[in-house]
Amino acid sequence: MVKGVSAGLILMLCAASPVLAERLSYSVQWGDKLLGVVIYDRATGRTGRSRLYNKLEATPMGLLDGTFEAFSRASPTRRGEVIYEAKSDSPHKKRVSTITLTTDGGVVDAGVAPGKDVTEFTNAANVPPPVLNPVQAFSQLVDRSDCPQHSFSLYDARRVVEITPESSDRKGTVLTCELSYQVVLGPGHARPLNLKSAAMTLEFDPAVARSGPSRISLRSGPFRLTMIRYIPE
């Protein structure tokens, strides 16, 4: 059972919404300590808007504390383009990022505010296609019931990350997938640690959920975070 104030937050965020086709909810843990939640909403309708949200607190050294909310949707004015908008709010940073992609992963435009957070790869011309925005990339990991078969590139308006399948293993009905996460262009994460690589594990357990990982683990440097699927009764 999830304990403390964050349990109420999880229940609130997991509440049903009439405009959302599906909500995947995860508690985020460091060992046995609950740090917060990650929510992914896959939406339907003409705009096809999807949402990724996380709220973390009391993370190691406070480096990951704060909230992040991002939306990915079809452009309402230009056919064949995908609009991404994200806002980060933490003690260490307040940042707004925007990306416009073609349907085949070309970067049309990107922006980051404040200006001090702009990198060489905020310039769309410096980003080799194809790429996915962070919401699309998260969808590649969770909108499935098996291991990813191909690598793909994630672009967040500051850096490009390559996510690559490494191996898979099945024990009974539980499928485990190992992947690598590697920053290939631009700065690392969690300044001043500048983390540029991580090992990622996806665990699919049909006893927990018919689709989507039941557990996601990330390991990089001092960070060992586990996301555990939370399904309200």
N, C-alpha and C positions, 0 to 999 in steps of 0.2 A: 504494500500500500504506500502511495506517495504521501509524505508527511509535510506539515508546515504550511505557510502562507502560499507557497507556490502550487500546492495542490488545488487551491481554489482558482488560481490563475489557469491551470491546465483545464479544469472543468469548464470554465468560462469560454476559453478559446476553442474547446472541443464541441461547444454547443452547435446544434444543427443550424444551417442557414439556407433559406429557400433558393438562393441564387447559385449555390455551389453544388457541383455534381458530386464531389467527394472531398473529404478532408482527411489528410494523414497527419497524425499528431504523435510527437515523440517527446519523452522526457530526456533531458541531457544530464548525464552523471559523470562525476570524477570519482571513481571507486564507488563507495556507497553514498556519496554526497550529491544531493540534487542541486543542479546549477540553474535549471530553467527549462525552457520548452523550445521546440522547433515545430512550426505548423506549415503544412503545404496544402494549398487549396487549388484544385484543378477546376476551372470554370467552363461553363458552356455558353452558348449564345453567339451572336454575330461577332462580338469583339474577341471572344476566346480568351478572356483575361484570366491569368493564373497568378497566384500570390504565394510568396515565401516570406515567413516571419519568424524571427527568433528573439527571445528575451533571456539574457543570462546575467547572473549576479554571483558575486563571491568566487569568481574564477581565479586560478592561480595568478598571483601578482596583479589581479584586476585587469589583465590585458585584454580579456574577451568580454568584459562587462558591458552591458548596454543593450540596445534594441537595434534590430535591422528589419526593414520591411521593403520588399521589392515586388513589382508587378511587371508582367510580360503580357502583351496583348497585340492583336492585329491593329495596324494603323487604320484609323477611321477615315483618313483622307487619301492615302496612297496604297493602292492594291499591291500585295506582295511584299509588304514590309512589316517588320515586327518591332514594336516600341517597348523599351525597357526603362523603368524608372525605379530608383532605389534611394533610400534614406537611412543613414547610420547615425545613431545618437548615443554617445557614450562619454565617460569622463575624459577619454583620450582624443576623441574626434567627433566632429559633427560634419557629415559629408553627404552631398547629393550627387548621384551619378545617373547619367542617361546614355542610352545606346539605341541606335536605329540599325537594324539588320535587314538584309534581303532574305527571302525565304531559303536561299541556298547558302546562307552563312557569311555573306560579304558584309563588311562594316561600312555603312553609309555615313554615319556620323556618331560622335561620342562627346561627352562633356563631363567634367568633374568640377565641383565647387566645394571648398574654396580653392583658389588658384594654386596655392602651395602644394596641393595634393595631385596636381596634373603631372603626368609622366610622359615620356617619349611616346608611349603606346596609347595615350589618350587621342593622339593623332590617328584618325582612321586609316590613313595611307600607310602607316607602319605596321598594320595588323594583317598578317597573312590569313586568307580564308581557307576553309570554312571554320567558323567559330559559333558557339552557342552562348547566349547570355546566362547568368547564374540560375535564373528560374528554369530555363530550358534544360540546363545541365543537370539540375537537381531532378527534374522530371525523368531524364535518362536513367537515373539511378533508382527511382522509386516507382515509376509507372511500369512495373514489370513483375514477373514471378520467377525470373531466372537471371543468370549472370550476364552482364554486358559482354558482347562478343567482339566489339571493335573499340579502339581508342577514339576519343573525341577531345576537342579543345574548348575550354571555357574562357570567356573574355568578360572582364568586369569594368572596363573603361580605364584601367590602370595597368593591367598585366594580362598575360595569356598563360593558362594552365593546361597541361596535357594530362588527361585521366586515361590510364591504360590497364586493361585486364591482365592479370598475371597468372592466376590459377583458379581452379574450382575443386570442391570436394563435396560429396554427398554421403551423409550418414543417416540411413533410414529415410525419413521424409524431409530432413533438414538439409538445405543446400547452402554452402558457404562459398563466397566469392572473394578473392583477394585482388586488390587493385592498387596501382600507384598513382599518386597525385604529385605532379612536378611543375613548379613555376618555370616556364621556358623563356619567357620574355617579361621584363619589368621587375619591380621590387618584390621582396618576400612579404610575408604576413607578420603581424604582431610585432611592430616596432617596439623596442630596438632589437628583438631577437632575429628578425629577418628570416623567418622560416620559409624554406623554398621546397620542401618535399615532405610527404607524409605517406604512410601506409594506411590503406582503407580496407575494411572488411564489411561485406554485406552478408547478412544471414537471413535466409528465407525459411520460415517455419509455417506451414499451412495450418498447424494447430493454433497459431496466433492470429494469422490473417490470410485470407485467400490470395491476396496480391499485395505487393509491396514488401520491402524488407521488414522483418520483425526486430532487427537490431542492426545498427550501423556503428562501426568503431573507427576512430581516427587516432593515429599515433604519429607524433612528430616532436622530436626533442623532448622537453619535459612534459608535453601535453599528451594525455591519454584520456580522450573523451569517448563516451559511449551514449548513443541515442537509442532509447528503448521505446518500441511502439506502444502507444497508449490508446486503447480502444474503449470508449465509454460504453457502459452497459445500457 
